[in-house]
């Protein structure tokens, strides 16, 4: 149980909150009628949240790499998936994507900056 609340898990808790927020944004900001934007938010929010839960329970470096890639995807998706410009979907998606990528990047930086020591 102590491993779940380690200080390094803070980044994963932040990504869990961001994933939940991204999942809820189509309803909060009213762009559920825009199919591409809402499905992207729902699927990416679920994926970010699931990876964050997995990282909280048992950290693995690959989870952070996937979250970094998802964050980048979410940030550039408004242009690649052609969201309409008249909703707040593109702005919210861009902001959440940047934040997820930053959090995952910081977490990876800490992993490579001070790798865990192996004790015999």
PyMOL commands that set and color helices and strands:
alter all, ss='L'
color gray80, all
select helices_A, chain A and resi 2-5+7-28+35-57+61-80+89-113
alter helices_A, ss='H'
color red, helices_A
deselect
rebuild
show_as cartoon
